[in-house]
Amino acid sequence: MVGNRRNDGLDDFPVAGEIVYETIWNRKVYILTKITIRNAVPEDTGLILHLITELARFENAEQSVKATGDSLLESLFSDKATAKCLICMLGEKPIGFAVYFYNYSTWLGKNGIYLEDLYITPESRNSGAGKAVLKYLAQLAITEGCGRFEWSVLDWNEPAIKLYESIGAAPQNEWVLYRLEGDRLKEFSNN
C-alpha cells in the first residue's frame, strides 16, 4: 500500500514519497523512492522538448512534433504564457512532465484545470509517478477553487485508462472533441 498508513505492521517505517514493494528470495524488501514534482523553469526547455518527443514516439506521432526550444520558451515561460509545465523527478532523475492550463466552466461559473499532456518515461511507469502528478494537480485545483480537473486519453492507452478509473475519474462519453489546426484553422479564420 502506498501512503502514510500501511497494513503490514511497519507503520513506524519512514515514508518518503512512494513506497515500492519488491519480493526478493521470498522476503519483502522496502525501497524508498522520493517522487518530486516541481514547476518547470526555462532551463528545462531541452528536457521538456526531449520528453515531448518521447511522448509523441509513444503515441506513434513523432512526425507531428513541431515544438522547438524557442516555441517552448515563448509558450511556457514568457509573460504571455497561459500554459504551465511540471517536471516529475524520481530521486534526482527527471522522469516525466505535465503541461496544463486553466479553462472555464460556464455551468459552474468557475475555472478548471485542463491537463494537456502527462508523460512518464517507460522505465519509471508503475512507480506511482503518474498518480503523484495527478494528485498534485487535483490538490492545485482545490487550492485554486477550481470546479473541475479534466484531460483526454487515447482510447487505446489501457494502462492510463485503468489509472484514471482507479482514482475515480469518469469518461465523458457524451462529448466529442473537435479541432481546427494548421491550414484548416488559417482557412477558416480568413473566410
C-alpha positions as CSV (number, residue, x, y, z in Angstrom):
1,M,0.0,0.0,0.0
2,V,1.2,3.5,-0.8
3,G,0.7,6.3,1.7
4,N,1.2,7.2,5.3
5,R,-0.5,4.1,6.7
6,R,0.3,0.5,5.8
7,N,-1.3,-2.8,6.9
8,D,2.0,-4.7,7.0
9,G,2.9,-3.9,10.6
10,L,5.5,-1.3,9.6
11,D,3.6,1.9,10.5
12,D,6.7,3.4,12.1
13,F,8.8,2.8,8.9
14,P,9.6,6.2,7.4
15,V,7.7,7.2,4.4
16,A,9.4,9.3,1.7
17,G,7.4,9.7,-1.4
18,E,6.1,6.4,-2.8
19,I,7.0,3.0,-1.4
20,V,7.7,0.2,-3.9
21,Y,7.4,-3.3,-2.6
22,E,9.7,-5.9,-4.3
23,T,10.0,-9.5,-3.5
24,I,13.5,-10.9,-3.5
25,W,14.2,-14.5,-2.3
26,N,10.8,-14.8,-0.5
27,R,11.4,-11.7,1.6
28,K,10.0,-8.2,1.3
29,V,12.5,-5.5,0.6
30,Y,11.2,-2.0,1.1
31,I,12.7,0.6,-1.3
32,L,12.0,4.2,-0.6
33,T,11.9,6.4,-3.6
34,K,11.2,10.1,-3.5
35,I,9.0,11.5,-6.2
36,T,9.2,15.2,-6.5
37,I,7.0,17.4,-8.6
38,R,8.3,20.9,-9.4
39,N,7.4,23.8,-11.6
40,A,9.5,23.8,-14.8
41,V,12.0,26.6,-15.4
42,P,13.3,27.9,-18.7
43,E,16.5,25.8,-18.2
44,D,14.3,22.7,-18.5
45,T,13.3,23.6,-22.1
46,G,15.7,21.0,-23.7
47,L,14.4,18.3,-21.3
48,I,10.8,19.2,-22.0
49,L,11.3,19.0,-25.7
50,H,13.0,15.6,-25.3
51,L,10.1,14.3,-23.2
52,I,7.6,15.7,-25.7
53,T,9.4,13.8,-28.5
54,E,9.3,10.6,-26.4
55,L,5.6,11.1,-25.8
56,A,5.0,11.6,-29.5
57,R,7.0,8.4,-30.2
58,F,4.9,6.5,-27.7
59,E,1.8,7.8,-29.4
60,N,3.2,6.9,-32.9
61,A,3.1,10.6,-33.8
62,E,6.7,11.7,-33.7
63,Q,6.4,13.4,-37.1
64,S,3.7,15.7,-35.6
65,V,6.1,17.4,-33.2
66,K,6.6,21.0,-34.4
67,A,7.6,22.4,-31.0
68,T,11.1,23.9,-30.7
69,G,13.1,25.2,-27.8
70,D,12.2,28.7,-28.8
71,S,8.5,27.9,-29.1
72,L,8.5,26.2,-25.7
73,L,10.3,29.2,-24.1
74,E,7.6,31.5,-25.5
75,S,4.6,29.4,-24.8
76,L,5.6,28.2,-21.3
77,F,7.8,30.8,-19.8
78,S,7.1,34.2,-21.4
79,D,4.9,36.9,-19.7
80,K,2.1,36.0,-22.1
81,A,2.3,32.2,-21.5
82,T,-1.0,30.6,-20.5
83,A,0.2,27.0,-20.1
84,K,2.3,25.7,-17.3
85,C,4.7,22.8,-17.1
86,L,5.6,20.5,-14.2
87,I,8.7,18.2,-14.1
88,C,8.4,14.9,-12.2
89,M,11.6,13.6,-10.6
90,L,12.4,10.2,-9.1
91,G,15.2,11.0,-6.7
92,E,17.4,13.3,-8.7
93,K,16.4,12.0,-12.1
94,P,13.7,13.7,-14.3
95,I,11.2,11.0,-15.3
96,G,8.3,12.9,-16.7
97,F,6.4,16.1,-17.3
98,A,2.9,17.5,-17.4
99,V,1.5,20.5,-19.2
100,Y,-1.7,22.1,-18.0
101,F,-3.7,25.3,-18.3
102,Y,-6.8,26.9,-16.8
103,N,-10.1,26.6,-18.6
104,Y,-13.5,27.7,-17.6
105,S,-16.9,26.1,-16.9
106,T,-19.8,28.4,-17.6
107,W,-22.2,25.9,-15.8
108,L,-20.1,26.0,-12.7
109,G,-19.0,29.6,-13.0
110,K,-15.5,28.5,-12.0
111,N,-12.1,27.9,-13.5
112,G,-10.9,24.4,-14.1
113,I,-7.6,22.8,-14.8
114,Y,-7.1,21.0,-18.1
115,L,-4.2,18.6,-18.3
116,E,-2.9,18.7,-21.9
117,D,-0.2,16.1,-21.5
118,L,1.2,13.8,-18.8
119,Y,4.1,11.6,-19.7
120,I,6.2,9.3,-17.5
121,T,9.2,7.5,-19.1
122,P,8.6,3.8,-19.7
123,E,11.2,2.6,-17.2
124,S,9.5,4.8,-14.5
125,R,5.9,3.7,-15.1
126,N,4.3,1.8,-12.2
127,S,6.4,3.8,-9.7
128,G,3.5,5.9,-8.6
129,A,4.8,9.0,-10.5
130,G,1.8,9.4,-12.8
131,K,-0.6,9.2,-9.9
132,A,1.5,11.6,-7.9
133,V,1.3,14.2,-10.8
134,L,-2.5,13.7,-11.0
135,K,-2.8,14.2,-7.2
136,Y,-0.6,17.3,-7.3
137,L,-2.9,18.8,-10.0
138,A,-6.0,17.8,-8.1
139,Q,-4.7,19.5,-5.0
140,L,-3.8,22.6,-7.0
141,A,-7.4,22.6,-8.5
142,I,-8.9,22.5,-5.0
143,T,-6.4,25.2,-3.6
144,E,-7.2,27.4,-6.6
145,G,-11.0,27.0,-6.1
146,C,-11.4,25.2,-9.5
147,G,-14.6,23.2,-10.2
148,R,-13.1,20.6,-12.4
149,F,-9.9,18.8,-13.4
150,E,-10.1,17.4,-16.9
151,W,-8.0,15.6,-19.5
152,S,-8.2,13.4,-22.6
153,V,-6.7,10.0,-23.2
154,L,-6.2,8.0,-26.4
155,D,-8.7,5.2,-26.5
156,W,-6.0,2.5,-26.9
157,N,-4.0,3.6,-23.8
158,E,-5.4,1.0,-21.5
159,P,-2.8,1.4,-18.7
160,A,-3.6,5.1,-18.5
161,I,-7.4,4.5,-18.6
162,K,-7.1,2.0,-15.7
163,L,-5.1,4.5,-13.7
164,Y,-7.7,7.2,-14.3
165,E,-10.5,5.0,-13.4
166,S,-8.7,3.8,-10.2
167,I,-8.6,7.4,-8.9
168,G,-12.3,7.9,-9.6
169,A,-12.2,9.8,-12.9
170,A,-15.0,9.1,-15.2
171,P,-15.1,9.3,-19.0
172,Q,-17.3,11.9,-20.6
173,N,-18.7,9.8,-23.4
174,E,-21.3,12.3,-24.5
175,W,-18.7,14.8,-25.6
176,V,-16.8,14.6,-28.9
177,L,-13.6,16.6,-29.3
178,Y,-13.3,18.8,-32.3
179,R,-10.2,20.5,-33.6
180,L,-9.1,23.1,-36.1
181,E,-5.4,23.4,-36.7
182,G,-2.8,24.2,-39.4
183,D,-4.1,25.2,-42.8
184,R,-7.8,24.5,-41.8
185,L,-7.5,26.9,-39.0
186,K,-6.0,29.6,-41.2
187,E,-8.5,29.0,-44.0
188,F,-11.5,29.2,-41.6
189,S,-10.1,32.3,-39.9
190,N,-9.8,34.0,-43.3
191,N,-13.4,33.2,-44.5
